[in-house]
Structures are given as C-alpha cells and as structure tokens.
Amino acid sequence: MAYIKDTYTFTDSIEVDIKFAGRYGAKGETRNKRKNVTPEVIQKQNQRNREIKYRRTIKANFKKGDLWVTFTYPGGTRLTMSQVKKDIKNLTDNVRKHYKKRDTDFKWIKRIEIGRNGGVHVHMLINRLRGDPSTEEIISGYWKVGRAHFEIFNGASEDAHKIADYVTKQLTDGQKKKAEEQGLPLKEMTSISTSKNLVRPVPVRKKYARRTVRRIIENGPTPHKGFVIDKNSLVFGENPFTGLSYCKYIEIRADGGELP
C-alpha cells in the first residue's frame, strides 16, 4: 500500500485521516509489528475514538445557535435511573410534537451525569427551532420536575470538540462512589443516547498506490483553498492495534472560504 486518505466534510471544517505503512508509505515499506497493548492503552484508544465519533456527529447535525441544555432536579433529590429516563422520555416525546408541527426534525444527544454532591442531572445538545414559541419556552414548559439551563452552542469546530469531550468523559472516582451509594448503574452513567434521525458522517475515501506521504510529513499538509490548518489538530502517530502509521488534522474555513 501507499496510503489511504479519509476526508470528512462539514459546514465550516474538513477533517482528514491518512493511514500508511512504514515511515512514508513508500514502495517496499511495511507496517510495523503489532504491539502487545495493555488494558490502559486499549481504554485510552477507545476513549479517543469515542470522542472523535461524537465530535463528527455533532458537526454533521448541529450548528451555531443550537442549544446546550442542562436539566436539573431540586437539591437533595435522589432518583432511580428508570425515573430519570422516564422524565427525559416524557420531555422528548412532547417536544418532538412541537417540532413536527413546524415540519422540523427534533435532534438531540444526551448524557446523564451525577454531580459532586450526588445530584443527578442531564445534559442535552438540541437543535433549535426558529420562531415562536421559542425552543426554550417549549422545553421549560415540559420540564416540570426541576429547572432547565440553556447555553448557546457556537457551532465552531472547537465547540464541537469540547462538547464531545464532555459527553464522552469517564466518571471520576468520586462520581463512581456517589452513583454506587444511590444504586445507580455505572454503565448508564457513562452511556450516550441520541435521537435516531442524526446524520452519521461517512468519509470520502481515496487510495493512492503510487504516492507517498513524505511531503506531508516533512512540510506539513496543504489545506483546501479557503481553509487553514488547525495546528493544534495536526497529529502523527502509530496505531498499536494495526501497526499502521497515521496523520490526522482539521482544516478550518477562513473568511470567504468555500467547501470543495
């Protein structure tokens, strides 16, 4: 092989993953031997893959002006997981009806979390309706068991990264202890739920049999016209599971830039 290039195109950014064997993917170079990876390495890799998956899902489905909502219960409230799920289902079922009336799909990503003091709350990223009544009014009207706190999602690549990192994060030891004290299943406290209508990003894949990545490694990648490379996103490494080398980076739309 020479190298494989996967390109994910979003509204304001482009993500590129390149896989190759050896140092440059040149003729005769082969992948490195697969390593005996530790459980810690496996967990770290799985966590990274999970964050990337949801970052791309967020980019494909949500935009600037959508809502990051935190649903809370009154202080001291202790609930079963089934009750929390029932409350959220009641909310989403009712809110979906309003979206349907306006011929709009109701999209969301959800994570249930436990606070430092043991209080359960729910985070949701929700696409926002335009017009009256507002999405905030609709949601607040159906969340009768506590309060709903609203923040505006700014829609930038970095914002998608922050939310994906947040919803995929592992529980701290303190959170695990609080959950266990209340009989809350740890698996449920780290799971992520989404509406079924989300777009799942699929890359455009190209295979290059006679090119190498020497220029990319030595000089850095060249962005598409109208885009710039996010230098903090540029990563070179080796996948311990496959033995293949990789290069990953994100291009950000510059002023006036157009998608390829």
ZIKADA-V886298 format. One line per field, one symbol per residue. ss: DSSP state (H for helix, E for strand, L for the rest). phi: phi as a letter, one per 20 degrees, with the letter a starting at -180 (. if undefined). Layout:
BEGIN
ss = ???
phi = ???
END
This chain:
BEGIN
ss = LLEEEEEEELLLEEEEEEEELLLLLLLLLLLLLLLLLLHHHHHHHHHHHHHHHHHHHHHHHLLLLLEEEEEEELLLLLLLHHHHHHHHHHHHHHHHHHHHHLLLLLLEEEEEEELLLLLEEEEEEELLLLLLLLHHHHHHHHLLLEEEEEEELLLLHHHHHHHHHHHHLLLLHHHHHHHHHLLLLHHHHHLEEELLLLLLLLLEEEEELLLLLHHHHHHLLLLLLLEEELHHHLEEEELLLLLLEEEEEEEEELLLLLLL
phi = .dbdcdcddcgcbcdcdcdbemecmfgnfcffffefeegfffffffffffffgfffffffcccgofddddeddggnfccefffffffffffffffgfffffdlcfedbcccecdefeneebcdbecfefeodffgffffffdeeeaddddceeenfgffffffffffdfeffgffffffffemeffffededdcffeffdgcfedcddeddcdgfffednfdffgnccffffefcdacffedmeebccacddfegnfdff
END
